[in-house]
Amino acid sequence: MSQLSKQIGERLRSLRIAAGLTQERLAEQADMHPTYIGQLERGEKNATIESICKLANALDVPAAQLFAHLPNPASQPGPAEEIYQLVQECPPREQQALLVLLRQLLQYKRL
């Protein structure tokens, strides 16, 4: 399995979980087999462009979000990438709370 397939699979899993979907429910919404979803999430299969589009539609996210801010395998992720990954794994409501907290922290720092 390639590192890129694994990274995209991890992103897919975190988006699915954040959306509150099981693999079975996501497969149903994307018109795919649940086994294929599991293989994608584990990085065992390479997704086709058509699959990426179907999954993005089912998750109600832009297809580019599956690729956004993927760490460069040749380098260590910086703090911003690590923060992004951590936040990406949270449900939308927690993401909103973290955003409010971060804004307050940054505003306090400027005082």
C-alpha positions in Angstrom: 0.0 0.0 0.0 1.3 3.5 -0.9 1.7 6.2 1.7 -0.6 8.4 -0.2 -3.4 5.8 -0.3 -3.0 5.4 3.5 -3.1 9.1 4.1 -6.2 9.5 1.9 -7.8 6.5 3.7 -7.1 8.1 7.1 -8.7 11.4 5.8 -11.7 9.5 4.5 -12.1 7.7 7.9 -11.9 11.0 9.8 -14.4 12.7 7.6 -16.8 9.7 7.8 -16.6 9.7 11.6 -17.0 13.5 11.8 -20.1 13.1 9.7 -21.4 10.5 12.1 -21.6 7.8 9.5 -20.7 4.1 9.6 -18.9 2.5 6.7 -22.1 0.8 5.7 -24.1 4.1 5.7 -21.4 5.9 3.8 -21.3 3.0 1.2 -25.1 3.2 0.9 -25.0 7.0 0.3 -22.1 6.8 -2.1 -23.6 3.7 -4.0 -20.5 1.6 -3.1 -19.9 -1.7 -1.3 -19.0 -1.4 2.4 -16.0 -3.7 1.9 -14.6 -1.2 -0.6 -15.0 1.7 1.9 -13.0 -0.3 4.4 -10.3 -1.1 1.9 -10.0 2.6 1.0 -9.8 3.6 4.6 -7.0 1.1 5.3 -5.2 2.3 2.2 -5.4 -1.1 0.6 -7.1 0.2 -2.5 -6.6 3.3 -4.7 -9.7 5.3 -5.2 -10.8 6.3 -8.6 -11.7 9.8 -9.4 -15.3 8.7 -9.7 -15.1 7.1 -6.3 -13.6 10.2 -4.8 -16.4 12.3 -6.2 -19.1 9.9 -5.0 -17.6 9.8 -1.5 -17.2 13.6 -1.3 -20.9 14.0 -2.3 -22.0 11.5 0.3 -19.9 13.2 2.9 -21.1 16.7 1.7 -17.6 18.0 1.4 -15.6 19.2 -1.6 -13.6 16.5 -3.2 -10.5 18.6 -2.7 -10.9 18.2 1.1 -9.8 14.6 0.8 -6.5 15.8 -0.4 -6.1 19.1 1.4 -3.1 19.6 3.7 -1.9 16.0 3.3 1.5 15.8 4.9 4.5 15.5 2.6 5.9 12.0 3.2 9.4 13.3 2.6 9.2 15.8 5.6 7.9 15.9 9.1 4.6 17.7 9.4 4.8 21.2 10.9 2.7 22.4 13.8 0.0 23.8 11.5 -0.4 20.5 9.7 -0.6 18.6 13.0 -3.2 21.0 14.3 -5.2 20.7 11.1 -5.1 16.9 11.4 -6.2 16.9 15.0 -9.1 19.3 14.4 -10.1 17.4 11.2 -10.7 14.3 13.4 -13.2 16.1 15.6 -17.0 16.4 14.9 -18.1 19.7 13.4 -19.5 20.9 16.7 -16.1 20.4 18.4 -14.3 22.0 15.5 -16.5 25.1 16.0 -15.7 25.2 19.7 -12.0 24.8 19.0 -12.2 27.7 16.5 -13.8 30.0 19.1 -11.1 29.0 21.6 -8.3 29.6 19.2 -9.6 33.0 18.3 -9.9 33.9 21.9 -6.4 32.8 22.6 -5.0 34.8 19.7 -7.0 37.9 20.7 -5.7 37.5 24.3 -2.1 37.2 23.0 -2.5 40.5 21.2 -3.6 42.5 24.3 
